[in-house]
């Protein structure tokens, strides 16, 4: 005859396994639904909308690129000034 502790351990193990399996199945169903909605959304999107979205993304990336190039140029100027022994000015730092 099994002790109460052994029975409790089996019940607890079974409950954890059931919860894990249920969560996995539910999560897979949610992911599948999200993918189906995304496919429908992409199918309903017109080429003009896609082009507009891509142009907006491109303009955002170009502005980020310009900002990074400006920062790099500022850094290089500051580094050259330090190498030449010119004390850099503290501009808001």
PyMOL commands that set and color helices and strands:
alter all, ss='L'
color gray80, all
select helices_A, chain A and resi 4-44+47-83
alter helices_A, ss='H'
color red, helices_A
deselect
rebuild
show_as cartoon
